[in-house]
Amino acid sequence: MIVQVKSWGNGQGVRFSKELLDTIGVHIDEFLDLQVKDGRIILSKTFKHKTLEERAAEFKGQVGPYEEYSWGDAQGREEW
């Protein structure tokens, strides 16, 4: 695939088709990791942090309550 570098405001940019982005699973406003190796530009998807709702769905929507944990008796001047 050949693309052209174009002016974009005060910088330069390369455009990718929606079909190409769909093929690699990249969506608008996502961040990509850019590396330069041996004169090549390599773009990779970055790690995506999950929302609380996404994490809860992995546990069938249950994120607590949990049983209390006993830390034992006070060892100094702690107040419980």
mmCIF file as gemmi writes it, N, C-alpha and C atoms, coordinates in Angstrom:
data_model
loop_
_atom_site.group_PDB
_atom_site.id
_atom_site.type_symbol
_atom_site.label_atom_id
_atom_site.label_alt_id
_atom_site.label_comp_id
_atom_site.label_asym_id
_atom_site.label_entity_id
_atom_site.label_seq_id
_atom_site.pdbx_PDB_ins_code
_atom_site.Cartn_x
_atom_site.Cartn_y
_atom_site.Cartn_z
_atom_site.occupancy
_atom_site.B_iso_or_equiv
_atom_site.pdbx_formal_charge
_atom_site.auth_seq_id
_atom_site.auth_asym_id
_atom_site.pdbx_PDB_model_num
ATOM 1 N N . MET Axp A 1 ? 0.855 -1.174 0 1 0 ? 1 A 1
ATOM 2 C CA . MET Axp A 1 ? 0 0 0 1 0 ? 1 A 1
ATOM 3 C C . MET Axp A 1 ? 0.899 1.235 0 1 0 ? 1 A 1
ATOM 4 N N . ILE Axp A 2 ? 0.611 2.147 -0.839 1 0 ? 2 A 1
ATOM 5 C CA . ILE Axp A 2 ? 1.368 3.401 -0.911 1 0 ? 2 A 1
ATOM 6 C C . ILE Axp A 2 ? 0.485 4.505 -0.362 1 0 ? 2 A 1
ATOM 7 N N . VAL Axp A 3 ? 1.057 5.298 0.545 1 0 ? 3 A 1
ATOM 8 C CA . VAL Axp A 3 ? 0.353 6.447 1.104 1 0 ? 3 A 1
ATOM 9 C C . VAL Axp A 3 ? 1.215 7.679 0.89 1 0 ? 3 A 1
ATOM 10 N N . GLN Axp A 4 ? 0.605 8.836 1.013 1 0 ? 4 A 1
ATOM 11 C CA . GLN Axp A 4 ? 1.311 10.086 0.768 1 0 ? 4 A 1
ATOM 12 C C . GLN Axp A 4 ? 1.335 10.919 2.042 1 0 ? 4 A 1
ATOM 13 N N . VAL Axp A 5 ? 2.495 11.487 2.356 1 0 ? 5 A 1
ATOM 14 C CA . VAL Axp A 5 ? 2.619 12.396 3.487 1 0 ? 5 A 1
ATOM 15 C C . VAL Axp A 5 ? 2.09 13.756 3.037 1 0 ? 5 A 1
ATOM 16 N N . LYS Axp A 6 ? 1.161 14.308 3.814 1 0 ? 6 A 1
ATOM 17 C CA . LYS Axp A 6 ? 0.528 15.588 3.467 1 0 ? 6 A 1
ATOM 18 C C . LYS Axp A 6 ? 0.672 16.562 4.626 1 0 ? 6 A 1
ATOM 19 N N . SER Axp A 7 ? 0.556 17.834 4.327 1 0 ? 7 A 1
ATOM 20 C CA . SER Axp A 7 ? 0.536 18.859 5.371 1 0 ? 7 A 1
ATOM 21 C C . SER Axp A 7 ? -0.742 18.719 6.173 1 0 ? 7 A 1
ATOM 22 N N . TRP Axp A 8 ? -0.623 18.925 7.488 1 0 ? 8 A 1
ATOM 23 C CA . TRP Axp A 8 ? -1.78 18.836 8.378 1 0 ? 8 A 1
ATOM 24 C C . TRP Axp A 8 ? -1.584 19.91 9.434 1 0 ? 8 A 1
ATOM 25 N N . GLY Axp A 9 ? -2.156 21.084 9.203 1 0 ? 9 A 1
ATOM 26 C CA . GLY Axp A 9 ? -1.912 22.205 10.112 1 0 ? 9 A 1
ATOM 27 C C . GLY Axp A 9 ? -0.446 22.59 10.052 1 0 ? 9 A 1
ATOM 28 N N . ASN Axp A 10 ? 0.204 22.648 11.21 1 0 ? 10 A 1
ATOM 29 C CA . ASN Axp A 10 ? 1.632 22.96 11.258 1 0 ? 10 A 1
ATOM 30 C C . ASN Axp A 10 ? 2.501 21.705 11.174 1 0 ? 10 A 1
ATOM 31 N N . GLY Axp A 11 ? 1.881 20.534 11.013 1 0 ? 11 A 1
ATOM 32 C CA . GLY Axp A 11 ? 2.634 19.287 10.95 1 0 ? 11 A 1
ATOM 33 C C . GLY Axp A 11 ? 2.372 18.558 9.661 1 0 ? 11 A 1
ATOM 34 N N . GLN Axp A 12 ? 2.704 17.279 9.676 1 0 ? 12 A 1
ATOM 35 C CA . GLN Axp A 12 ? 2.471 16.425 8.523 1 0 ? 12 A 1
ATOM 36 C C . GLN Axp A 12 ? 1.725 15.191 8.997 1 0 ? 12 A 1
ATOM 37 N N . GLY Axp A 13 ? 1.027 14.54 8.075 1 0 ? 13 A 1
ATOM 38 C CA . GLY Axp A 13 ? 0.264 13.369 8.455 1 0 ? 13 A 1
ATOM 39 C C . GLY Axp A 13 ? 0.08 12.408 7.305 1 0 ? 13 A 1
ATOM 40 N N . VAL Axp A 14 ? -0.3 11.188 7.677 1 0 ? 14 A 1
ATOM 41 C CA . VAL Axp A 14 ? -0.643 10.151 6.714 1 0 ? 14 A 1
ATOM 42 C C . VAL Axp A 14 ? -2.039 9.683 7.078 1 0 ? 14 A 1
ATOM 43 N N . ARG Axp A 15 ? -2.913 9.554 6.1 1 0 ? 15 A 1
ATOM 44 C CA . ARG Axp A 15 ? -4.28 9.103 6.358 1 0 ? 15 A 1
ATOM 45 C C . ARG Axp A 15 ? -4.402 7.615 6.077 1 0 ? 15 A 1
ATOM 46 N N . PHE Axp A 16 ? -5.23 6.957 6.912 1 0 ? 16 A 1
ATOM 47 C CA . PHE Axp A 16 ? -5.518 5.535 6.718 1 0 ? 16 A 1
ATOM 48 C C . PHE Axp A 16 ? -7.002 5.382 6.457 1 0 ? 16 A 1
ATOM 49 N N . SER Axp A 17 ? -7.361 4.47 5.575 1 0 ? 17 A 1
ATOM 50 C CA . SER Axp A 17 ? -8.775 4.257 5.266 1 0 ? 17 A 1
ATOM 51 C C . SER Axp A 17 ? -9.477 3.594 6.445 1 0 ? 17 A 1
ATOM 52 N N . LYS Axp A 18 ? -10.784 3.792 6.534 1 0 ? 18 A 1
ATOM 53 C CA . LYS Axp A 18 ? -11.584 3.162 7.58 1 0 ? 18 A 1
ATOM 54 C C . LYS Axp A 18 ? -11.486 1.644 7.474 1 0 ? 18 A 1
ATOM 55 N N . GLU Axp A 19 ? -11.478 1.128 6.262 1 0 ? 19 A 1
ATOM 56 C CA . GLU Axp A 19 ? -11.383 -0.315 6.056 1 0 ? 19 A 1
ATOM 57 C C . GLU Axp A 19 ? -10.078 -0.871 6.627 1 0 ? 19 A 1
ATOM 58 N N . LEU Axp A 20 ? -8.972 -0.159 6.43 1 0 ? 20 A 1
ATOM 59 C CA . LEU Axp A 20 ? -7.691 -0.61 6.962 1 0 ? 20 A 1
ATOM 60 C C . LEU Axp A 20 ? -7.72 -0.601 8.487 1 0 ? 20 A 1
ATOM 61 N N . LEU Axp A 21 ? -8.238 0.471 9.066 1 0 ? 21 A 1
ATOM 62 C CA . LEU Axp A 21 ? -8.309 0.554 10.526 1 0 ? 21 A 1
ATOM 63 C C . LEU Axp A 21 ? -9.215 -0.527 11.098 1 0 ? 21 A 1
ATOM 64 N N . ASP Axp A 22 ? -10.332 -0.808 10.426 1 0 ? 22 A 1
ATOM 65 C CA . ASP Axp A 22 ? -11.223 -1.892 10.876 1 0 ? 22 A 1
ATOM 66 C C . ASP Axp A 22 ? -10.509 -3.239 10.826 1 0 ? 22 A 1
ATOM 67 N N . THR Axp A 23 ? -9.705 -3.444 9.79 1 0 ? 23 A 1
ATOM 68 C CA . THR Axp A 23 ? -8.984 -4.701 9.627 1 0 ? 23 A 1
ATOM 69 C C . THR Axp A 23 ? -8.023 -4.953 10.79 1 0 ? 23 A 1
ATOM 70 N N . ILE Axp A 24 ? -7.369 -3.896 11.268 1 0 ? 24 A 1
ATOM 71 C CA . ILE Axp A 24 ? -6.395 -4.07 12.35 1 0 ? 24 A 1
ATOM 72 C C . ILE Axp A 24 ? -6.976 -3.748 13.722 1 0 ? 24 A 1
ATOM 73 N N . GLY Axp A 25 ? -8.254 -3.384 13.773 1 0 ? 25 A 1
ATOM 74 C CA . GLY Axp A 25 ? -8.926 -3.159 15.051 1 0 ? 25 A 1
ATOM 75 C C . GLY Axp A 25 ? -8.568 -1.86 15.74 1 0 ? 25 A 1
ATOM 76 N N . VAL Axp A 26 ? -8.261 -0.836 14.973 1 0 ? 26 A 1
ATOM 77 C CA . VAL Axp A 26 ? -7.944 0.484 15.53 1 0 ? 26 A 1
ATOM 78 C C . VAL Axp A 26 ? -9.118 1.412 15.268 1 0 ? 26 A 1
ATOM 79 N N . HIS Axp A 27 ? -9.483 2.181 16.282 1 0 ? 27 A 1
ATOM 80 C CA . HIS Axp A 27 ? -10.62 3.095 16.169 1 0 ? 27 A 1
ATOM 81 C C . HIS Axp A 27 ? -10.161 4.543 16.293 1 0 ? 27 A 1
ATOM 82 N N . ILE Axp A 28 ? -10.987 5.453 15.834 1 0 ? 28 A 1
ATOM 83 C CA . ILE Axp A 28 ? -10.682 6.882 15.9 1 0 ? 28 A 1
ATOM 84 C C . ILE Axp A 28 ? -10.41 7.287 17.341 1 0 ? 28 A 1
ATOM 85 N N . ASP Axp A 29 ? -9.413 8.122 17.543 1 0 ? 29 A 1
ATOM 86 C CA . ASP Axp A 29 ? -8.967 8.671 18.83 1 0 ? 29 A 1
ATOM 87 C C . ASP Axp A 29 ? -8.205 7.672 19.688 1 0 ? 29 A 1
ATOM 88 N N . GLU Axp A 30 ? -7.95 6.454 19.192 1 0 ? 30 A 1
ATOM 89 C CA . GLU Axp A 30 ? -7.095 5.522 19.926 1 0 ? 30 A 1
ATOM 90 C C . GLU Axp A 30 ? -5.645 5.964 19.771 1 0 ? 30 A 1
ATOM 91 N N . PHE Axp A 31 ? -4.824 5.605 20.755 1 0 ? 31 A 1
ATOM 92 C CA . PHE Axp A 31 ? -3.405 5.91 20.701 1 0 ? 31 A 1
ATOM 93 C C . PHE Axp A 31 ? -2.656 4.718 20.131 1 0 ? 31 A 1
ATOM 94 N N . LEU Axp A 32 ? -1.632 5.005 19.354 1 0 ? 32 A 1
ATOM 95 C CA . LEU Axp A 32 ? -0.77 3.971 18.8 1 0 ? 32 A 1
ATOM 96 C C . LEU Axp A 32 ? 0.658 4.221 19.276 1 0 ? 32 A 1
ATOM 97 N N . ASP Axp A 33 ? 1.41 3.143 19.45 1 0 ? 33 A 1
ATOM 98 C CA . ASP Axp A 33 ? 2.816 3.239 19.808 1 0 ? 33 A 1
ATOM 99 C C . ASP Axp A 33 ? 3.61 3.302 18.516 1 0 ? 33 A 1
ATOM 100 N N . LEU Axp A 34 ? 4.504 4.293 18.376 1 0 ? 34 A 1
ATOM 101 C CA . LEU Axp A 34 ? 5.305 4.453 17.169 1 0 ? 34 A 1
ATOM 102 C C . LEU Axp A 34 ? 6.756 4.156 17.509 1 0 ? 34 A 1
ATOM 103 N N . GLN Axp A 35 ? 7.38 3.291 16.721 1 0 ? 35 A 1
ATOM 104 C CA . GLN Axp A 35 ? 8.799 2.989 16.872 1 0 ? 35 A 1
ATOM 105 C C . GLN Axp A 35 ? 9.46 3.12 15.509 1 0 ? 35 A 1
ATOM 106 N N . VAL Axp A 36 ? 10.718 3.535 15.516 1 0 ? 36 A 1
ATOM 107 C CA . VAL Axp A 36 ? 11.499 3.598 14.292 1 0 ? 36 A 1
ATOM 108 C C . VAL Axp A 36 ? 12.63 2.59 14.423 1 0 ? 36 A 1
ATOM 109 N N . LYS Axp A 37 ? 12.658 1.62 13.517 1 0 ? 37 A 1
ATOM 110 C CA . LYS Axp A 37 ? 13.706 0.586 13.516 1 0 ? 37 A 1
ATOM 111 C C . LYS Axp A 37 ? 14.222 0.402 12.098 1 0 ? 37 A 1
ATOM 112 N N . ASP Axp A 38 ? 15.51 0.531 11.947 1 0 ? 38 A 1
ATOM 113 C CA . ASP Axp A 38 ? 16.151 0.304 10.641 1 0 ? 38 A 1
ATOM 114 C C . ASP Axp A 38 ? 15.495 1.112 9.531 1 0 ? 38 A 1
ATOM 115 N N . GLY Axp A 39 ? 15.172 2.365 9.807 1 0 ? 39 A 1
ATOM 116 C CA . GLY Axp A 39 ? 14.578 3.232 8.792 1 0 ? 39 A 1
ATOM 117 C C . GLY Axp A 39 ? 13.12 2.944 8.501 1 0 ? 39 A 1
ATOM 118 N N . ARG Axp A 40 ? 12.473 2.139 9.334 1 0 ? 40 A 1
ATOM 119 C CA . ARG Axp A 40 ? 11.056 1.808 9.152 1 0 ? 40 A 1
ATOM 120 C C . ARG Axp A 40 ? 10.248 2.372 10.301 1 0 ? 40 A 1
ATOM 121 N N . ILE Axp A 41 ? 9.035 2.777 10.015 1 0 ? 41 A 1
ATOM 122 C CA . ILE Axp A 41 ? 8.106 3.241 11.039 1 0 ? 41 A 1
ATOM 123 C C . ILE Axp A 41 ? 7.179 2.08 11.369 1 0 ? 41 A 1
ATOM 124 N N . ILE Axp A 42 ? 7.1 1.741 12.664 1 0 ? 42 A 1
ATOM 125 C CA . ILE Axp A 42 ? 6.252 0.636 13.116 1 0 ? 42 A 1
ATOM 126 C C . ILE Axp A 42 ? 5.194 1.192 14.055 1 0 ? 42 A 1
ATOM 127 N N . LEU Axp A 43 ? 3.928 1.03 13.703 1 0 ? 43 A 1
ATOM 128 C CA . LEU Axp A 43 ? 2.809 1.459 14.543 1 0 ? 43 A 1
ATOM 129 C C . LEU Axp A 43 ? 2.184 0.225 15.174 1 0 ? 43 A 1
ATOM 130 N N . SER Axp A 44 ? 1.956 0.281 16.497 1 0 ? 44 A 1
ATOM 131 C CA . SER Axp A 44 ? 1.355 -0.836 17.219 1 0 ? 44 A 1
ATOM 132 C C . SER Axp A 44 ? 0.258 -0.327 18.124 1 0 ? 44 A 1
ATOM 133 N N . LYS Axp A 45 ? -0.748 -1.176 18.356 1 0 ? 45 A 1
ATOM 134 C CA . LYS Axp A 45 ? -1.797 -0.817 19.31 1 0 ? 45 A 1
ATOM 135 C C . LYS Axp A 45 ? -1.189 -0.777 20.7 1 0 ? 45 A 1
ATOM 136 N N . THR Axp A 46 ? -1.639 0.171 21.501 1 0 ? 46 A 1
ATOM 137 C CA . THR Axp A 46 ? -1.159 0.272 22.876 1 0 ? 46 A 1
ATOM 138 C C . THR Axp A 46 ? -2.073 -0.521 23.789 1 0 ? 46 A 1
ATOM 139 N N . PHE Axp A 47 ? -1.612 -0.754 25.016 1 0 ? 47 A 1
ATOM 140 C CA . PHE Axp A 47 ? -2.422 -1.435 26.016 1 0 ? 47 A 1
ATOM 141 C C . PHE Axp A 47 ? -3.609 -0.555 26.379 1 0 ? 47 A 1
ATOM 142 N N . LYS Axp A 48 ? -4.787 -1.122 26.42 1 0 ? 48 A 1
ATOM 143 C CA . LYS Axp A 48 ? -5.981 -0.366 26.771 1 0 ? 48 A 1
ATOM 144 C C . LYS Axp A 48 ? -6.414 -0.736 28.179 1 0 ? 48 A 1
ATOM 145 N N . HIS Axp A 49 ? -6.504 0.268 29.043 1 0 ? 49 A 1
ATOM 146 C CA . HIS Axp A 49 ? -6.998 0.03 30.388 1 0 ? 49 A 1
ATOM 147 C C . HIS Axp A 49 ? -8.5 -0.214 30.336 1 0 ? 49 A 1
ATOM 148 N N . LYS Axp A 50 ? -8.96 -1.16 31.122 1 0 ? 50 A 1
ATOM 149 C CA . LYS Axp A 50 ? -10.377 -1.485 31.156 1 0 ? 50 A 1
ATOM 150 C C . LYS Axp A 50 ? -11.101 -0.576 32.136 1 0 ? 50 A 1
ATOM 151 N N . THR Axp A 51 ? -12.349 -0.279 31.813 1 0 ? 51 A 1
ATOM 152 C CA . THR Axp A 51 ? -13.186 0.497 32.731 1 0 ? 51 A 1
ATOM 153 C C . THR Axp A 51 ? -13.644 -0.417 33.866 1 0 ? 51 A 1
ATOM 154 N N . LEU Axp A 52 ? -14.173 0.168 34.928 1 0 ? 52 A 1
ATOM 155 C CA . LEU Axp A 52 ? -14.689 -0.612 36.042 1 0 ? 52 A 1
ATOM 156 C C . LEU Axp A 52 ? -15.8 -1.545 35.564 1 0 ? 52 A 1
ATOM 157 N N . GLU Axp A 53 ? -16.642 -1.053 34.668 1 0 ? 53 A 1
ATOM 158 C CA . GLU Axp A 53 ? -17.739 -1.866 34.151 1 0 ? 53 A 1
ATOM 159 C C . GLU Axp A 53 ? -17.209 -3.073 33.374 1 0 ? 53 A 1
ATOM 160 N N . GLU Axp A 54 ? -16.147 -2.869 32.561 1 0 ? 54 A 1
ATOM 161 C CA . GLU Axp A 54 ? -15.555 -3.975 31.81 1 0 ? 54 A 1
ATOM 162 C C . GLU Axp A 54 ? -14.932 -5.007 32.75 1 0 ? 54 A 1
ATOM 163 N N . ARG Axp A 55 ? -14.278 -4.522 33.796 1 0 ? 55 A 1
ATOM 164 C CA . ARG Axp A 55 ? -13.669 -5.444 34.763 1 0 ? 55 A 1
ATOM 165 C C . ARG Axp A 55 ? -14.742 -6.201 35.532 1 0 ? 55 A 1
ATOM 166 N N . ALA Axp A 56 ? -15.828 -5.525 35.92 1 0 ? 56 A 1
ATOM 167 C CA . ALA Axp A 56 ? -16.913 -6.173 36.666 1 0 ? 56 A 1
ATOM 168 C C . ALA Axp A 56 ? -17.571 -7.253 35.814 1 0 ? 56 A 1
ATOM 169 N N . ALA Axp A 57 ? -17.69 -7.008 34.503 1 0 ? 57 A 1
ATOM 170 C CA . ALA Axp A 57 ? -18.313 -7.991 33.62 1 0 ? 57 A 1
ATOM 171 C C . ALA Axp A 57 ? -17.538 -9.309 33.622 1 0 ? 57 A 1
ATOM 172 N N . GLU Axp A 58 ? -16.224 -9.245 33.834 1 0 ? 58 A 1
ATOM 173 C CA . GLU Axp A 58 ? -15.412 -10.459 33.889 1 0 ? 58 A 1
ATOM 174 C C . GLU Axp A 58 ? -15.742 -11.3 35.12 1 0 ? 58 A 1
ATOM 175 N N . PHE Axp A 59 ? -16.325 -10.679 36.148 1 0 ? 59 A 1
ATOM 176 C CA . PHE Axp A 59 ? -16.691 -11.379 37.378 1 0 ? 59 A 1
ATOM 177 C C . PHE Axp A 59 ? -18.21 -11.443 37.531 1 0 ? 59 A 1
ATOM 178 N N . LYS Axp A 60 ? -18.886 -11.522 36.403 1 0 ? 60 A 1
ATOM 179 C CA . LYS Axp A 60 ? -20.352 -11.593 36.362 1 0 ? 60 A 1
ATOM 180 C C . LYS Axp A 60 ? -20.991 -10.415 37.08 1 0 ? 60 A 1
ATOM 181 N N . GLY Axp A 61 ? -20.359 -9.262 36.995 1 0 ? 61 A 1
ATOM 182 C CA . GLY Axp A 61 ? -20.912 -8.032 37.55 1 0 ? 61 A 1
ATOM 183 C C . GLY Axp A 61 ? -20.739 -7.879 39.044 1 0 ? 61 A 1
ATOM 184 N N . GLN Axp A 62 ? -20.069 -8.82 39.694 1 0 ? 62 A 1
ATOM 185 C CA . GLN Axp A 62 ? -19.915 -8.744 41.146 1 0 ? 62 A 1
ATOM 186 C C . GLN Axp A 62 ? -18.492 -8.327 41.496 1 0 ? 62 A 1
ATOM 187 N N . VAL Axp A 63 ? -18.356 -7.151 42.097 1 0 ? 63 A 1
ATOM 188 C CA . VAL Axp A 63 ? -17.042 -6.665 42.502 1 0 ? 63 A 1
ATOM 189 C C . VAL Axp A 63 ? -16.949 -6.557 44.023 1 0 ? 63 A 1
ATOM 190 N N . GLY Axp A 64 ? -17.821 -7.177 44.738 1 0 ? 64 A 1
ATOM 191 C CA . GLY Axp A 64 ? -17.797 -7.157 46.202 1 0 ? 64 A 1
ATOM 192 C C . GLY Axp A 64 ? -19.218 -7.329 46.679 1 0 ? 64 A 1
ATOM 193 N N . PRO Axp A 65 ? -19.535 -7.319 47.93 1 0 ? 65 A 1
ATOM 194 C CA . PRO Axp A 65 ? -18.591 -7.152 49.036 1 0 ? 65 A 1
ATOM 195 C C . PRO Axp A 65 ? -17.813 -8.435 49.302 1 0 ? 65 A 1
ATOM 196 N N . TYR Axp A 66 ? -16.681 -8.265 49.912 1 0 ? 66 A 1
ATOM 197 C CA . TYR Axp A 66 ? -15.824 -9.387 50.247 1 0 ? 66 A 1
ATOM 198 C C . TYR Axp A 66 ? -15.842 -9.601 51.749 1 0 ? 66 A 1
ATOM 199 N N . GLU Axp A 67 ? -15.399 -10.791 52.178 1 0 ? 67 A 1
ATOM 200 C CA . GLU Axp A 67 ? -15.327 -11.065 53.608 1 0 ? 67 A 1
ATOM 201 C C . GLU Axp A 67 ? -14.238 -10.197 54.227 1 0 ? 67 A 1
ATOM 202 N N . GLU Axp A 68 ? -14.439 -9.834 55.496 1 0 ? 68 A 1
ATOM 203 C CA . GLU Axp A 68 ? -13.432 -9.04 56.173 1 0 ? 68 A 1
ATOM 204 C C . GLU Axp A 68 ? -12.194 -9.885 56.43 1 0 ? 68 A 1
ATOM 205 N N . TYR Axp A 69 ? -11.051 -9.223 56.436 1 0 ? 69 A 1
ATOM 206 C CA . TYR Axp A 69 ? -9.795 -9.901 56.706 1 0 ? 69 A 1
ATOM 207 C C . TYR Axp A 69 ? -9.3 -9.465 58.077 1 0 ? 69 A 1
ATOM 208 N N . SER Axp A 70 ? -8.894 -10.387 58.889 1 0 ? 70 A 1
ATOM 209 C CA . SER Axp A 70 ? -8.395 -10.072 60.212 1 0 ? 70 A 1
ATOM 210 C C . SER Axp A 70 ? -6.898 -9.801 60.143 1 0 ? 70 A 1
ATOM 211 N N . TRP Axp A 71 ? -6.506 -8.615 60.576 1 0 ? 71 A 1
ATOM 212 C CA . TRP Axp A 71 ? -5.1 -8.246 60.61 1 0 ? 71 A 1
ATOM 213 C C . TRP Axp A 71 ? -4.472 -8.575 61.969 1 0 ? 71 A 1
ATOM 214 N N . GLY Axp A 72 ? -5.258 -9.159 62.869 1 0 ? 72 A 1
ATOM 215 C CA . GLY Axp A 72 ? -4.74 -9.516 64.177 1 0 ? 72 A 1
ATOM 216 C C . GLY Axp A 72 ? -4.884 -8.382 65.164 1 0 ? 72 A 1
ATOM 217 N N . ASP Axp A 73 ? -4.37 -8.599 66.365 1 0 ? 73 A 1
ATOM 218 C CA . ASP Axp A 73 ? -4.44 -7.592 67.411 1 0 ? 73 A 1
ATOM 219 C C . ASP Axp A 73 ? -3.472 -6.447 67.126 1 0 ? 73 A 1
ATOM 220 N N . ALA Axp A 74 ? -3.764 -5.294 67.713 1 0 ? 74 A 1
ATOM 221 C CA . ALA Axp A 74 ? -2.905 -4.122 67.575 1 0 ? 74 A 1
ATOM 222 C C . ALA Axp A 74 ? -1.519 -4.441 68.128 1 0 ? 74 A 1
ATOM 223 N N . GLN Axp A 75 ? -0.48 -3.955 67.462 1 0 ? 75 A 1
ATOM 224 C CA . GLN Axp A 75 ? 0.897 -4.198 67.894 1 0 ? 75 A 1
ATOM 225 C C . GLN Axp A 75 ? 1.552 -2.965 68.514 1 0 ? 75 A 1
ATOM 226 N N . GLY Axp A 76 ? 0.898 -1.85 68.435 1 0 ? 76 A 1
ATOM 227 C CA . GLY Axp A 76 ? 1.429 -0.609 68.964 1 0 ? 76 A 1
ATOM 228 C C . GLY Axp A 76 ? 0.303 0.263 69.428 1 0 ? 76 A 1
ATOM 229 N N . ARG Axp A 77 ? 0.275 1.499 68.938 1 0 ? 77 A 1
ATOM 230 C CA . ARG Axp A 77 ? -0.771 2.426 69.362 1 0 ? 77 A 1
ATOM 231 C C . ARG Axp A 77 ? -1.857 2.57 68.302 1 0 ? 77 A 1
ATOM 232 N N . GLU Axp A 78 ? -2.025 1.547 67.468 1 0 ? 78 A 1
ATOM 233 C CA . GLU Axp A 78 ? -3.064 1.616 66.453 1 0 ? 78 A 1
ATOM 234 C C . GLU Axp A 78 ? -4.424 1.704 67.107 1 0 ? 78 A 1
ATOM 235 N N . GLU Axp A 79 ? -5.337 2.38 66.452 1 0 ? 79 A 1
ATOM 236 C CA . GLU Axp A 79 ? -6.702 2.452 66.93 1 0 ? 79 A 1
ATOM 237 C C . GLU Axp A 79 ? -7.609 1.829 65.88 1 0 ? 79 A 1
ATOM 238 N N . TRP Axp A 80 ? -8.417 0.85 66.265 1 0 ? 80 A 1
ATOM 239 C CA . TRP Axp A 80 ? -9.306 0.166 65.336 1 0 ? 80 A 1
ATOM 240 C C . TRP Axp A 80 ? -10.714 0.578 65.562 1 0 ? 80 A 1
